[in-house]
Every structure is written in C-alpha cells, then in structure tokens.
C-alpha cells in the first residue's frame, strides 16, 4: 500500500503538527499503520487478482444496498 519512506513521511507530518506529544504516541501510530497495511495486503491476496473489466455497477449498488440495510438494522 505504501512504502516505509511514505509512512515515515506521514508520521513526520503528524509529529510536526503536535510536537509536544510523547514518543509513545508515534510508536503506537506506526504500529497501527503497519498492522492496517498488513491486513489490507492479506485481504487483497485472499481476494485474488482484481478484474476491473468485470465490474458491474448494478452488482456494486446491490452490495451497497445490502450493507446499508445491515447498518440500519444495527442502529435500530
């Protein structure tokens, strides 16, 4: 998803925006980002190759509608 250099650049910008934050904060952010990217990479491998030529707007809208129904049900 992103290179270690890019991740460090983002963390550097965050650190610059809050220079008084303790170092543990940045270690936590770094670990969360790392875990998130590992999770994304794992799921992409599980799904297999993406097939953009097979995309169907109707199928995508149906899946979104189903998810929306589930979210409404959880809120109720």
Legacy VTK file of the C-alpha trace (Angstrom):
# vtk DataFile Version 3.0
C-alpha trace
ASCII
DATASET POLYDATA
POINTS 76 float
0.000 0.000 0.000
2.710 2.473 0.875
6.444 2.334 1.268
8.153 2.684 4.641
9.506 6.041 3.475
5.980 7.295 2.749
4.736 6.041 6.111
7.572 7.799 7.922
6.838 10.999 5.979
3.216 10.915 7.139
4.283 10.248 10.718
6.759 13.113 10.436
3.972 15.475 9.374
1.798 14.280 12.243
4.661 14.715 14.692
5.306 18.236 13.397
1.650 19.093 13.936
1.868 18.081 17.602
5.492 18.399 18.770
4.541 18.025 22.459
3.094 14.523 22.015
5.085 11.792 23.779
7.152 9.402 21.641
4.847 6.508 22.610
2.131 8.183 20.558
4.153 7.924 17.367
5.214 4.353 18.113
1.532 3.465 18.561
0.567 5.203 15.303
3.404 3.469 13.454
2.308 0.057 14.768
-1.360 0.708 13.906
-0.464 1.755 10.362
1.768 -1.275 9.936
-0.966 -3.650 11.155
-3.525 -1.953 8.912
-1.370 -2.261 5.810
-0.583 -5.913 6.581
-4.319 -6.562 6.916
-5.059 -4.817 3.607
-2.296 -6.724 1.823
-3.534 -10.036 3.257
-7.112 -9.369 2.140
-6.001 -8.343 -1.335
-4.102 -11.624 -1.658
-7.136 -13.579 -0.423
-9.418 -11.935 -2.990
-7.053 -12.779 -5.801
-6.414 -10.633 -8.854
-8.702 -7.690 -9.380
-10.739 -7.739 -12.548
-11.679 -4.168 -13.468
-13.114 -5.275 -16.812
-15.635 -7.423 -14.902
-17.002 -4.542 -12.803
-20.784 -4.265 -12.731
-22.370 -1.095 -11.399
-25.618 -2.945 -10.703
-23.814 -5.595 -8.616
-21.920 -2.932 -6.702
-25.118 -0.998 -5.980
-26.838 -4.186 -4.788
-23.977 -4.951 -2.393
-24.018 -1.381 -1.087
-27.780 -1.531 -0.551
-27.399 -4.782 1.409
-24.694 -3.238 3.591
-26.837 -0.161 4.121
-29.730 -2.359 5.267
-27.431 -4.129 7.755
-26.198 -0.808 9.141
-29.773 0.450 9.569
-30.711 -2.771 11.338
-27.774 -2.425 13.768
-28.722 1.167 14.618
-32.325 0.258 15.397
LINES 1 77
76 0 1 2 3 4 5 6 7 8 9 10 11 12 13 14 15 16 17 18 19 20 21 22 23 24 25 26 27 28 29 30 31 32 33 34 35 36 37 38 39 40 41 42 43 44 45 46 47 48 49 50 51 52 53 54 55 56 57 58 59 60 61 62 63 64 65 66 67 68 69 70 71 72 73 74 75
